[in-house]
Amino acid sequence: MAKANPLQEQLLKAGLVKKSQVSQAAREQVKARHGKAPVAPTDSQRDAERLRAEKAERDRALEAERKEKNRLQELQAQVRQIIESNRVKREGEGEYRFNDGTLIRTMLVNEVLRRQLAAGSLVIVRLGEGFELVPRAAADKIRERDPAAIVLDNGKDRAASAEPSTGNAEDDAYYAQFKVPDDLIW
């Protein structure tokens, strides 16, 4: 047997402990000295670990929010750049009215621009507080980045549904005989 401490030897001689108990205590002392036994965390250690985990989660959430905000700003910058580089010069004195949500807006255009808007080859997009005309190809790029920037797209509207429906088949059949042109001047 390894060298036991004097107290253990006295207890063994007196018969108060067994040899197996002394060797078990010696093994536990060796484990404690070499740090192999798991140490139970204290309440303060558990609280500190919980706080670290909460802070890490908050940091991850803030970082994800910051990245999303940066991505949206980058998309808005791309949309602005596409509009500014592809806008069609507006000229003319004829009024072209279009819906902007619940408002009716007016833009001055000539007859050529009016026909292109009606045909869907030109699209009205929002740029800041104003509106611009862009060709269909540029509008498709804008739609990929920010669909809300598209205000009026007659070409897309036709592709989505050739004939708008009111939900009542009898009414749709009756009103089908009255065609309203897209380029109707108010």
Disulfide bonds with the S-S distance in Angstrom:
none
